Amino acid sequence: MRHGIKLADGAFLGSVGYVASSTGTPLHSTATGWKTRATANGGSPTDATVSALSTFCYALDAASITSKMLALNAYVADDLICCTTPLIVGVGSDPWTNINFAGGDLSIHGLSGGSGNEYLQTGVVASTSFASNAKGGITLYVTVNGNVAGIEAGCNGEADTDTFMLANYSGTTYWDCVGQGTGRISQANSGWTGYLSGNRTASNSTVIYRAKSSTPHEVLKSDTTSADSAYAAREVYFHANNGKGVAILFSSNRLSFGAIHDGLTQSESSAFYAAVQALRTTLGGGYV
């Protein structure tokens, strides 16, 4: 017989004070920590969301990629504050600073701005967040792609050679890490919706991965050319690019997930995709 208080999602608040899932597994501390922070930020997280985030966190642990996550936002739909409260804060802000998004921009399928001036400030400064210029990554989940001339996540400093950016820009996916010269790879990817991950794991190894329910995890584009510079001393924005301190190239594409991380190998990215896909499926939307 189970003892304790049964919660809305079937989990229990046990006599020892922690919340356990309906299977008896304690909720992951990162998920319960997120609930505490989201509530303190003014949000109203649900038990079902916390349970889904807990399962996701255990999946990252099992794949040994938790330590690679610098900042991670699951874009939950409980409310706008919960949506902008990152699951993993790491080197970023808590919450991500919301510029001009309103409640109507959020749905179970993710967050999208239609006015052309909405974006999120992550607090992650590219030049101080990575162990070296040879490693870095951005992962997105795009649920609506209008082939807009915008950037989903990125920053650049005084020189374009320090750009750190992942974008579906007018039907082409661009991954800059670091720089728009030898640090850039791109591939036609018109109308893509689903998981998209740009990664540099070494100075001469950069790759874009993609996946969704109808497309197994695969390499979209890879290159062995060395990057040409260093990371910009700028904060990474989502839903726009931080262009030398000014938000530019706003994207109205809908996102349901975003993360900044160290570079992932193909097997790590595949495991990451599986975890993200399972999370968004459990949350009831924001996947394709």
N, C-alpha and C positions, 0 to 999 in steps of 0.2 A: 504493500500500500504506500502511495506517495504522501508525504507530509509537507505542509507549507501552504502558501496561498497560490492558487491557480490564477494565471494571468490570461489576458484576452487571446493570446496566440497559442495557449496550451502549455506554456512554460510555467515553472514553479519558482516562487521565492522561498528558498529552503530555510530550515531552522538555523543554518550556520551563516545566513545573511547574504549569500550570493544568489543570483538568478540562474536557474538551470533551464535548459531546453526541454521540450517534451520527451526527448530521448534520454534525459538524465545527464547530458553533458553540460557542464557549467558554461554560461555565456562567456565569450572571449572578452578579456579585459579591455581590449581596444574598442570593442563595440559598446561595452558599458561605459567606458570613458567618454566615447563620443556622445552617448545619451546625456551624460552629466554636462558636457560642454555645450551641446545643442540647447539644452534646457536653460543653462546659465546665459546663453546668448539671446534667449527670448523665444526659442522654438518650442514646439510640442511634439516630440518624437513619439512614435507608437511602439508598442511592444513587438508587433510583427516586424517592423523595420529593424529594430535592434537584433531580433533573432536572425533575420536574413543577413545582416552585416556580420554577425558572429560567425555564421557558417562560412561566409566569404573570407574572413580573417583566418580561420582555421585552414582554408584551402591555400591561402598565401603561405602560411607557415609550412604546410605539407610540401609545397613546391620550393621551399627555401628561398623565397624571393621577398619576404617581408622587409628584410634589412636593406633592400635595394630601393624601397619606396621613400622618396623625399617628401612628397606631398601628394595626397590622394583624396579625391572627392567623388563620392558615389552618386551625387545628384539626386538624392531621395526626394520624393514628392510630398512628404508630410506637410511642409510649408516652406516658404522661401528662405527662412532662417536656417531650417534644417538642411535645405538644399545647399546653402553656401557655407555650412559648417563642415570642414574636411574630416573625413574618417581618420586619416593620418595627417597630422600637422607637420611633423618633421621640422624643416627649416622655413616653413611658410607662416602665414597669418591664420588666426582663428577668431572669427570666421574669415573667409575670403571676402574682401571688400566689394560690396555690391554697388556698381555704378549704373543706376537708371533701370535696372530690372524691376518689374512689378509682379504681383502675385499671379496675374493673368498670363505671364510669360512661362509659367511652370505648369507642367502636366505630368502624368505618369510616364510619358514618353521622353521627358527631359526638359531642358531649359532653352528657350529661344527668344531672341529679341527681334522685333520687327521695325523698330523706329530708327535703327542705324546708329545708336549711340550707347548701347548697353554692353557692358563687359565686366569681368571679375578680375580684381587685383589679387594675386596669389600670395604676395609677400616673399616669393622665392626669387632671390637675386642670383642670376645664372653664374656670375663670375666667382661667387663665394660658396656655392652649394655643392659643387662636384669635386671629387677627389683629384681629378685631372681633366685636361682638355680632351683626353682620349676616350672619355666615357660619359654617356648621357642619353636620356631618352624622354620622349613624351608619348603618352597613349591617350587616345580619344575613342569614344563610341558615338558615332553619328547616326541619328535616327531619321533625320530629314535633311536632304542635300539638294539645294536649289541651284548648284553650280554657280554660286555667287562669287564675285571678285572680292573675297574676304579671307581672313586668316583666323583659324580656330584657336591657336595658342602660339605665343612667341614673344620675342623681344630682340632688339638690336641696338647697339650703341652708336658711337660716333663713326665707326667704320662698318660697312656692310659685311666685312669679313668676319665679324664677331656675332653674326646672327644665330639665334637658337629658335627654331620655328618648325611647327608641323601644321600643314594646311591643305585643304582641298580648295584650290584657287581656280575658279572658272574651268572646272573639269579635269584639272591636273593636280596630283598630290605632290607636294614639295616637302622635303625634309632637309633642313639646314642645321648641321652640327659638325663643326662650327664654321659659319661663313657661307656666302652666296657663290663663292668660287669653287675651289676643290672640296669644300665642305658640304656642297649641295648635291642631292640626288632628286630626281623627279620622274614621274611616270603618269601618262594619261590614265585617268581613273574616273571618268565622267559619271556623275550621279551616284557615286559610291555611298552606301549606307552600311554601317556595321563597325566592327572593331578595326582600328587603325593604329599602328605603333611604329614610331621612328626610333631607331636605336644605333648608337655608336659604342662598340665594345672595345675598340682599339683605335689608335691613330689612323690605321689603314683598313678599318672595317666598319662600314656603315650600311644600314639596311632598313627597309620599310616592310612591315608585315601587315597582312589584313586577314580578316575572317568574318564569317557570319553563318547562320544556320544552313544556308545553301552553298557556302564556299568554305571548304576546309582551310584551316590555318595554312597560309602560304607566304612565300616571298613575293612581294610586288616589285621591288627593285633593290639591288645591292651594288656596292662598289668597294674597291680596295684602294682608292686614291686617298692619300693622307689629307687631313683637314688643314686649313691654311692659317688659322689664327687662334685666338683664345675667346672664352665666353665674354659676352657683354656684361658690364657692371650695371645691369638693368633688371627690373622686376619683370617676371613673366606674367603676361596677361592671358586670360582665356576669353574667347569670343571676339578677340581683336588682337592686334599686334601692338606692343609697346615700342613705337618707333622713335627712339632717342628721347624717351620721356613723355611722349604724346601718344594717346590711343588713336590708332589709324586702322584702316582696312577692316572695319567691323564685319563680322560674319553673322548672318541670320540663320545659318544652319542650326538644327536642334541637336544638342549634346545631352547624353544621359550618363556620361562618365568621363573623368579626366584625371590624369596622373602625370607627375614629373618624377623621374626615377633614374637610377644608374642604367647603363646599357644592358639590355636583356639579350641572351642568346635565343636561337630559334626555339629550343625546347622550353626555355623559361617563358618566352612570349606565348607559346602555345598553351602552357599551363595557366598563364595569366588570362588569356582569352577565355579558357574554359571556366575559370572562376568568375570573371565578369559576366559572361553569358548566363551562368547559373544564378548569379545575384540578381541581374535584371529580370530574369524569368520569374524568380521567386517574388520580386517586388511587383510583378504584374504588368510591366511595360518597360519601354526603353530598350528593346532588343529587336533584332530582325533576323 
